[in-house]
Amino acid sequence: MRRRGGDYRWPARRKFPNALWLSLCGFVILLFVLVLRRVNHRPTSRSVYTKRSPTHERFTDGLNITDEMLSPDSLTRQLNDQISLAKGFLVIAKESNNLQFAWELSAQIRNSQILVSNAALRRTLLTISESGTAVRDMALMLFQAQQLHYDSAAMIMRLKAKIQGFEQQMSSTNEKSSKYGQIVAEEVPKSLFCLGVRLTGEWFRNAYLQRKLKENRQTALKLNDNSLYHFCVFSNNILATSVVVNSTSLNSKNPEEIFLHLVTDEVNYEAMKAWFTMNTFGGVTVNVQKIEDFSWLNASYIPVLKQLQDSETQRYYFSDSGGDNRTPIKFRNPKYLSMLNRLRFYIPEVFPSLKKVETCMETFHRYQKYLNYSHPLIREHFDPAFEPFIDPHLIEKGAVLHFNGNSNPWLKIRMEKYKLLWDRYVDYSHPLMLQCNVR
C-alpha cells in the first residue's frame, strides 16, 4: 500500500523520546540544585564551636587559628602539644638535678616557641620545611625524657614527698620559734637584772634610805584607812611595777588618796623598797611587802603549793623532757605556779583589815569554781574580758598601763606600736636607768 505525500504520522511517533529526555534533564537540574544547597548548609553543623566575636574575626582573617588548632594534621597544634609536655619534663629534670638535659630541653622549647610566634605574626600556617626539624628534634628530646622515666606520676609523688618534708620542717621551725620566744619572755633582760642588782646594793649601802622608810609614819597610818583608794600589785618586775604606779598617779585627780599595796618576792624585796623610797610618785603611798612573810601560805591551805610537792608536777613544769610534747610550751610556764600570780585570789587573807575586799568562801579555792564571769551580776562588777579589736584611742586614754603576755615592752620581742605608751611613764633620764642601759 502506497503512502500519501502529505501524511505526517511517522513523526508523531517520535514525541515520546523527546519528553523523556526533557524529564531526565529536569531531574538532573533538580538534583544539582539539591547538592548545591547541601554544600552551602554544611558549615552550619560546626557553627557551635566556630562562632567567634567580630574582634576575633578581625585577628584571624588571614589565618583561622581555631580550625588550625582543631585539625589533626596541624603542625602548630603538634608543636604546642610538644611544648606543653616538654615543660612538665623540664621541671622533673631540674628536680632530678639533670641540669644538662634540662638545659637542652629548655633550648628546644625556646626554638619551638619562636617558630609558633613567627607563624602567628605572619598570619600564615607552618610548613613542613620550616617546622619539620623542630618537631623531629622535640620528639627526640621527649623520647629521651621517657627513657629517663620522667613521668607525671613519679613527679607527683616526688613533689608530695617534698611538700610533706617542708611541712614537717615548718612545723619544727614554728615549734622552735615558740619555744625560744617563751624562753625570752621568761628570762629577765640584762638591763632589768642590772637595775635590780644596783638597787639592792644601794639599799644596803645607803643608810638614809632605810632610815627614811622607818620614819615614814604616813604609810602605817594609811595602811588600814578604808577612806582611801587601795590597789594591790603583785609582781617581781621593778620596771613594770614602776610604770603601773606612775601611770596611776599621773592619771589620778587626787593621787594622795591612793594607797598601793605592793607584794613581791624575797629576791626583789630590797630593790623594790629602794626604788619606791628614793622616788616619789605624785603623792601616791606605796607599801612594799614580801610574800615570804605570809605564814598562812602553806601546802595545807594552798592547793598550788600542795601540788608543787608532787614529783610529776615538778617534772612537767621544770624538766625539759617532762610532760607531753604535744602540749604547748606556754601552758608549761612555771609562772602559773608562782604564788605572786595566784595571790590575787587570797586578797582577803592578805589585807584582812580592809573592809572593801570580799571573798567567795571555801569554794573559791577550787579550780573548777573560780567565778562565772558570764553571769550578769558578776559581769557588771568585774570585767576581765579580752578584746582583740579594741579601739586604739581607748588604749591611749587608759589610766593604768599594764602589759600581759610575751610581747612585753621591756623585751626585744615587744610590739613597737605600743612602746610609746610605755615610754610616757618611764624616766629614762634616771641615773640608774642610764647606768643599766634601760631602753
C-alpha positions as CSV (number, residue, x, y, z in Angstrom):
1,M,0.0,0.0,0.0
2,R,1.5,3.3,-1.0
3,R,1.7,6.3,1.4
4,R,0.4,9.6,0.5
5,G,2.6,12.6,0.1
6,G,1.1,14.8,2.8
7,D,1.0,12.1,5.5
8,Y,3.0,13.0,8.7
9,R,2.0,10.2,11.0
10,W,5.6,8.8,11.5
11,P,7.0,12.0,13.0
12,A,4.1,11.9,15.6
13,R,5.5,8.7,17.0
14,R,8.9,10.4,17.9
15,K,7.4,12.8,20.5
16,F,7.8,10.2,23.3
17,P,11.6,10.1,23.3
18,N,11.9,13.9,23.4
19,A,9.7,14.2,26.5
20,L,11.8,11.5,28.2
21,W,15.0,13.5,27.7
22,L,13.4,16.7,28.9
23,S,12.2,14.9,32.1
24,L,15.7,13.5,32.6
25,C,17.3,16.9,32.2
26,G,14.9,18.4,34.7
27,F,15.7,15.7,37.2
28,V,19.4,16.3,36.9
29,I,19.0,20.0,37.3
30,L,16.9,19.5,40.4
31,L,19.4,17.0,41.8
32,F,22.2,19.6,41.2
33,V,20.3,22.3,43.0
34,L,19.8,20.0,46.0
35,V,23.5,19.1,46.1
36,L,24.4,22.8,46.0
37,R,22.1,23.6,48.9
38,R,23.6,20.8,51.0
39,V,27.1,22.1,50.3
40,N,26.1,25.6,51.2
41,H,24.5,24.5,54.5
42,R,27.3,22.1,55.6
43,P,29.3,24.7,57.7
44,T,26.2,25.2,59.9
45,S,26.9,21.9,61.6
46,R,30.1,23.3,63.1
47,S,28.7,26.7,64.0
48,V,28.6,25.7,67.6
49,Y,32.3,25.8,68.1
50,T,33.4,28.0,65.2
51,K,31.2,31.0,66.2
52,R,33.6,33.9,67.1
53,S,33.2,37.5,68.1
54,P,33.9,40.3,65.5
55,T,37.1,41.2,67.3
56,H,38.3,37.6,67.0
57,E,37.4,37.6,63.3
58,R,39.5,40.7,62.7
59,F,42.5,39.0,64.2
60,T,42.0,35.8,62.3
61,D,41.1,37.0,58.8
62,G,44.2,35.6,57.2
63,L,44.6,32.6,59.4
64,N,41.8,30.6,61.0
65,I,43.5,29.7,64.4
66,T,40.6,27.7,65.7
67,D,40.4,25.4,62.6
68,E,44.2,25.2,62.6
69,M,44.3,24.0,66.3
70,L,41.4,21.6,65.8
71,S,43.0,20.0,62.7
72,P,44.7,16.6,63.5
73,D,47.3,17.4,60.8
74,S,48.2,20.8,62.1
75,L,51.9,21.4,62.7
76,T,51.1,24.3,65.1
77,R,49.0,22.1,67.3
78,Q,51.7,19.4,67.3
79,L,54.3,21.9,68.3
80,N,52.1,23.3,71.1
81,D,51.4,19.8,72.4
82,Q,55.1,19.1,72.4
83,I,55.9,22.3,74.2
84,S,53.3,21.6,77.0
85,L,54.7,18.1,77.5
86,A,58.3,19.3,77.4
87,K,57.6,22.0,80.1
88,G,56.5,19.2,82.5
89,F,59.6,17.1,81.7
90,L,61.7,20.3,82.3
91,V,60.5,20.6,85.8
92,I,61.2,16.9,86.5
93,A,64.7,17.2,85.0
94,K,65.5,20.1,87.3
95,E,64.1,18.3,90.3
96,S,66.2,15.3,89.4
97,N,69.3,17.5,89.1
98,N,69.8,16.6,85.5
99,L,70.9,20.1,84.5
100,Q,72.5,19.2,81.2
101,F,69.3,17.6,79.9
102,A,67.2,20.4,81.4
103,W,69.3,23.0,79.5
104,E,69.0,21.2,76.2
105,L,65.2,20.7,76.7
106,S,64.8,24.4,77.6
107,A,66.7,25.5,74.4
108,Q,64.5,23.2,72.3
109,I,61.3,24.7,73.9
110,R,62.5,28.2,73.1
111,N,63.1,27.2,69.4
112,S,59.6,25.7,69.1
113,Q,58.0,28.8,70.7
114,I,59.9,31.1,68.3
115,L,58.5,29.1,65.3
116,V,54.9,29.3,66.6
117,S,55.3,33.0,67.4
118,N,56.7,33.8,63.9
119,A,53.9,32.0,62.2
120,A,51.3,33.9,64.3
121,L,52.9,37.2,63.4
122,R,53.0,36.3,59.6
123,R,49.4,35.0,59.9
124,T,50.4,32.0,57.8
125,L,50.4,28.3,58.5
126,L,53.5,26.4,59.5
127,T,55.1,24.4,56.7
128,I,56.9,21.1,57.0
129,S,60.0,22.6,55.5
130,E,60.4,25.2,58.3
131,S,59.0,23.2,61.3
132,G,59.9,19.6,60.4
133,T,63.3,19.8,62.0
134,A,61.9,21.4,65.2
135,V,59.1,18.7,65.5
136,R,61.7,15.9,65.0
137,D,64.2,17.4,67.5
138,M,61.5,17.9,70.1
139,A,60.2,14.4,69.6
140,L,63.7,13.1,70.2
141,M,64.0,15.1,73.4
142,L,60.7,13.8,74.6
143,F,61.7,10.2,73.8
144,Q,64.9,10.7,75.9
145,A,62.8,12.1,78.8
146,Q,60.6,8.9,78.6
147,Q,63.7,6.7,78.6
148,L,64.8,8.6,81.8
149,H,61.5,7.6,83.4
150,Y,60.3,11.2,83.6
151,D,56.6,10.6,84.1
152,S,53.9,12.7,85.8
153,A,53.1,10.0,88.4
154,A,56.7,10.0,89.6
155,M,56.8,13.8,89.6
156,I,53.6,13.9,91.7
157,M,55.0,11.5,94.3
158,R,58.2,13.4,94.4
159,L,56.6,16.7,94.9
160,K,54.2,15.3,97.5
161,A,57.2,13.9,99.5
162,K,58.9,17.4,99.3
163,I,55.7,19.1,100.4
164,Q,55.5,16.8,103.4
165,G,59.1,17.4,104.2
166,F,58.6,21.2,104.0
167,E,55.5,20.9,106.2
168,Q,57.5,19.0,108.8
169,Q,60.3,21.5,108.6
170,M,57.9,24.4,109.0
171,S,56.2,22.7,112.0
172,S,59.6,22.1,113.6
173,T,60.6,25.7,113.0
174,N,57.4,27.1,114.4
175,E,57.8,24.9,117.5
176,K,61.4,26.1,118.0
177,S,60.3,29.7,117.4
178,S,57.5,29.4,120.0
179,K,59.9,27.7,122.5
180,Y,62.6,30.3,122.1
181,G,60.1,33.1,122.3
182,Q,58.7,31.6,125.5
183,I,62.3,31.4,126.9
184,V,62.9,35.0,126.0
185,A,59.7,36.1,127.7
186,E,60.5,34.1,130.9
187,E,64.1,35.3,131.2
188,V,65.0,38.6,132.9
189,P,66.6,41.1,130.5
190,K,70.2,42.1,131.3
191,S,69.2,45.7,131.8
192,L,66.5,44.8,134.4
193,F,68.8,42.4,136.2
194,C,71.4,45.2,136.4
195,L,68.7,47.6,137.8
196,G,67.7,45.1,140.5
197,V,71.3,44.4,141.5
198,R,72.2,48.1,141.7
199,L,69.0,48.9,143.7
200,T,69.7,46.1,146.1
201,G,73.3,47.3,146.6
202,E,72.0,50.9,147.0
203,W,69.6,49.8,149.8
204,F,72.3,48.0,151.9
205,R,74.8,50.8,151.2
206,N,72.6,53.8,151.8
207,A,71.5,54.0,155.4
208,Y,69.5,57.2,154.6
209,L,67.0,55.2,152.6
210,Q,66.5,52.7,155.4
211,R,66.0,55.4,157.9
212,K,63.6,57.3,155.7
213,L,61.4,54.3,155.3
214,K,61.4,53.6,159.0
215,E,60.5,57.2,159.9
216,N,57.7,57.4,157.4
217,R,54.7,57.1,159.7
218,Q,52.2,58.1,157.0
219,T,52.4,54.6,155.5
220,A,51.4,53.0,158.8
221,L,48.6,55.4,159.3
222,K,47.1,54.9,155.8
223,L,47.7,51.1,155.7
224,N,44.2,50.3,157.1
225,D,42.4,53.5,156.2
226,N,39.2,52.5,154.4
227,S,38.5,56.0,153.2
228,L,41.4,55.8,150.7
229,Y,41.6,54.0,147.4
230,H,43.5,50.8,147.9
231,F,45.2,49.0,145.0
232,C,47.2,45.7,145.0
233,V,50.1,45.0,142.8
234,F,51.8,41.5,142.9
235,S,55.0,41.5,140.9
236,N,58.7,40.8,140.9
237,N,59.4,43.2,138.0
238,I,60.6,46.6,139.2
239,L,60.2,48.5,135.9
240,A,56.7,47.2,135.2
241,T,55.6,47.9,138.8
242,S,57.0,51.5,138.5
243,V,55.0,52.1,135.3
244,V,51.8,50.9,136.9
245,V,52.3,53.2,139.9
246,N,53.4,56.1,137.8
247,S,50.5,55.8,135.3
248,T,48.0,55.5,138.2
249,S,49.5,58.6,139.8
250,L,49.6,60.8,136.7
251,N,46.1,59.9,135.6
252,S,44.5,60.4,139.1
253,K,42.8,63.6,140.2
254,N,43.7,63.0,143.8
255,P,46.9,60.9,143.9
256,E,47.4,61.5,147.6
257,E,44.2,59.4,148.3
258,I,45.7,56.4,146.6
259,F,47.4,53.6,148.6
260,L,49.2,50.9,146.6
261,H,50.0,47.6,148.3
262,L,53.0,46.1,146.6
263,V,53.8,42.4,147.2
264,T,57.0,40.9,145.8
265,D,59.4,38.0,146.4
266,E,62.4,37.9,148.7
267,V,64.8,38.3,145.8
268,N,63.4,41.7,144.7
269,Y,62.3,42.9,148.2
270,E,65.2,45.3,148.9
271,A,65.3,46.5,145.3
272,M,61.6,47.4,145.4
273,K,62.0,49.2,148.8
274,A,65.0,51.2,147.5
275,W,63.2,52.2,144.3
276,F,60.0,53.4,145.8
277,T,61.7,55.1,148.7
278,M,64.1,57.2,146.6
279,N,61.4,58.1,144.1
280,T,58.1,60.0,144.7
281,F,55.0,59.4,142.5
282,G,52.9,62.5,142.9
283,G,51.8,61.8,146.5
284,V,50.8,58.1,146.0
285,T,51.7,56.0,149.0
286,V,53.4,52.7,148.3
287,N,53.9,49.9,150.9
288,V,56.2,47.1,149.9
289,Q,55.8,43.5,151.4
290,K,57.3,40.2,150.6
291,I,55.3,37.0,150.1
292,E,57.6,35.0,152.4
293,D,56.2,37.0,155.4
294,F,52.7,35.5,154.9
295,S,52.9,32.5,157.2
296,W,49.5,31.2,156.3
297,L,50.7,30.5,152.8
298,N,51.4,26.7,153.2
299,A,50.6,23.5,151.5
300,S,47.8,22.6,153.8
301,Y,45.9,25.8,152.8
302,I,47.0,26.5,149.2
303,P,46.3,23.7,146.6
304,V,49.1,25.0,144.4
305,L,51.8,24.6,147.0
306,K,50.5,21.1,147.7
307,Q,50.6,20.3,144.0
308,L,54.2,21.6,143.8
309,Q,55.3,18.8,146.2
310,D,54.3,16.2,143.6
311,S,57.3,14.9,141.6
312,E,55.3,14.6,138.4
313,T,54.2,18.2,138.6
314,Q,57.8,19.3,139.1
315,R,58.9,17.2,136.1
316,Y,56.1,18.6,133.9
317,Y,56.9,22.3,134.6
318,F,60.6,22.3,135.3
319,S,62.1,19.5,133.3
320,D,62.9,19.9,129.6
321,S,61.8,16.4,128.8
322,G,58.8,16.4,131.1
323,G,55.2,16.5,130.1
324,D,53.6,15.8,126.8
325,N,55.4,17.2,123.8
326,R,52.1,18.0,122.2
327,T,51.2,20.4,125.0
328,P,52.2,24.0,124.0
329,I,55.2,25.3,126.0
330,K,53.2,28.3,127.2
331,F,51.0,26.0,129.2
332,R,54.0,24.6,131.0
333,N,55.3,28.0,132.1
334,P,56.3,27.8,135.8
335,K,54.9,31.3,136.3
336,Y,51.4,29.7,136.6
337,L,52.6,28.0,139.8
338,S,54.1,31.2,141.2
339,M,52.2,32.5,144.3
340,L,52.6,36.0,143.1
341,N,50.5,35.0,140.1
342,R,47.8,33.5,142.4
343,L,47.9,35.8,145.4
344,R,45.1,37.9,144.0
345,F,42.7,35.1,144.9
346,Y,43.7,35.5,148.6
347,I,43.4,39.2,148.9
348,P,41.0,39.0,152.0
349,E,43.7,37.0,153.8
350,V,46.5,39.4,152.7
351,F,44.6,42.5,153.8
352,P,42.1,41.4,156.5
353,S,41.7,45.0,157.9
354,L,40.3,46.3,154.6
355,K,36.6,46.0,154.6
356,K,36.3,46.6,150.8
357,V,37.5,43.1,150.0
358,E,35.1,40.2,149.7
359,T,35.6,36.5,149.2
360,C,33.6,33.6,147.8
361,M,34.2,31.4,150.8
362,E,35.7,27.9,150.5
363,T,34.5,27.0,147.0
364,F,36.7,29.9,145.7
365,H,39.8,27.7,146.3
366,R,38.6,25.1,143.8
367,Y,40.0,25.5,140.3
368,Q,36.8,24.5,138.6
369,K,34.7,27.0,140.6
370,Y,36.5,30.3,140.3
371,L,34.0,32.7,139.0
372,N,31.3,32.6,136.4
373,Y,32.1,35.8,134.5
374,S,29.2,35.2,132.1
375,H,26.7,35.9,134.9
376,P,25.1,39.4,134.5
377,L,25.8,40.5,138.1
378,I,29.4,39.4,138.1
379,R,30.0,40.8,134.6
380,E,28.6,44.1,135.9
381,H,31.1,44.5,138.7
382,F,34.0,42.6,137.1
383,D,35.2,42.9,133.6
384,P,38.2,40.5,132.9
385,A,37.3,40.1,129.2
386,F,39.9,40.4,126.5
387,E,39.0,42.4,123.4
388,P,41.5,41.9,120.5
389,F,39.9,44.6,118.3
390,I,39.7,47.4,120.9
391,D,39.8,51.0,119.8
392,P,43.4,52.3,119.9
393,H,42.1,55.6,121.3
394,L,40.8,53.8,124.4
395,I,44.2,52.3,125.0
396,E,45.8,55.7,124.8
397,K,43.3,57.0,127.3
398,G,43.9,54.2,129.7
399,A,44.6,55.4,133.3
400,V,46.7,52.4,134.3
401,L,49.1,50.8,131.9
402,H,49.7,47.1,132.2
403,F,51.0,44.6,129.6
404,N,50.2,40.9,129.6
405,G,51.7,38.1,127.5
406,N,55.1,37.5,125.9
407,S,55.5,40.7,123.9
408,N,56.2,42.9,126.9
409,P,57.6,46.4,126.2
410,W,60.8,45.8,128.1
411,L,61.7,42.8,125.9
412,K,63.2,42.8,122.4
413,I,60.2,40.9,121.1
414,R,57.9,43.7,122.1
415,M,55.1,45.3,120.0
416,E,56.6,48.6,118.8
417,K,53.3,50.2,118.2
418,Y,52.6,50.2,122.0
419,K,56.1,51.2,123.0
420,L,55.2,54.9,123.0
421,L,52.5,54.3,125.6
422,W,55.1,52.6,127.8
423,D,57.7,55.4,127.4
424,R,55.3,58.0,128.8
425,Y,55.7,56.6,132.3
426,V,59.4,55.6,132.3
427,D,62.0,58.0,133.4
428,Y,64.9,57.1,131.2
429,S,67.0,60.0,132.5
430,H,67.3,58.4,135.9
431,P,70.9,57.7,136.8
432,L,70.3,54.0,137.5
433,M,68.4,53.7,134.2
434,L,71.3,55.2,132.3
435,Q,73.9,53.0,134.1
436,C,71.9,49.9,133.2
437,N,71.1,51.0,129.7
438,V,67.4,50.5,130.2
439,R,65.5,51.3,127.0
